[in-house]
């Protein structure tokens, strides 16, 4: 896994109080093991997709129905259920009018039903795994003790949900400022993504798809990346993305960050499930940021109280009192007795 951070904030005006930049780093951790894991999961999905595509092709050739071709890295699981169901209905309708195709229709119908069942089981397993991974990711983010530390762990934590490329950026008065990135396969790509995000430096979101994210505070799913005039051309040139999801990170109802996620490692593209998952994660990150702010405020209040207490003890010491831990000691007789002795004698 590779993580990159910007070396310094670009000169584009005052940044908000949340400083989300650090030193340039590149960390490669278990790259060969990660690559093997990705190969296993993506191969399983490719095998399932090939089977579904084969059944649809047989249905199209035998019954003359329209069926889409399924392509790895282009078809997400959410796009499979509809064509499979449409094929089942078309095969049943054709069989009713063609008695000579009854036997073939029965075979194809069984195969289509089996593929749909496999898809349902796979989606249920994916949902269960996503719940567990999300809980672990949010627990990890809550361990951060500063905004910089949290910004550094966000890309890697997001990638652990099952994604290849992640970019975390800050937003300052409409300016899109890439901060940290993570790639699971290419050791050099993370640094290239961050660098490309600064071309031009401090680019505004105006006119880009990200403008909608900032304006509506909602997550978007972009499937037509290549050739889209509203994407960040420099970033797309580096990643070669065909689809991605972008979610806002909110702090006190204000968009302070953008989370870009590209390519689910299991099926090579992004779908509605991924969009919703990233939206949930971004919401959790915003709550974690607010938690850090509350902790910082509490620490500041504690420091002020401690300073004032120390100053009070020092003053009392100068006046001759003997301070004790926690509070000053009052002279014997009490403060009232001292005031009585200080009164002028009666005439």
VENMO-V583682 format. One record per helix or strand of 2 or more residues. SS is the DSSP state (hx for helix, st for strand). FROM is the first residue (numbers start at 1). TO is the last residue. If there is no record, write none. Layout:
BEGIN
ss & from & to
SS & FROM & TO
SS & FROM & TO
END
This chain:
BEGIN
ss & from & to
st & 2 & 5
hx & 31 & 63
hx & 77 & 97
hx & 99 & 141
hx & 147 & 159
st & 163 & 172
st & 175 & 183
hx & 189 & 197
st & 203 & 204
hx & 210 & 216
st & 220 & 222
hx & 233 & 239
st & 244 & 251
st & 254 & 264
hx & 272 & 318
st & 323 & 324
st & 327 & 328
hx & 334 & 341
END
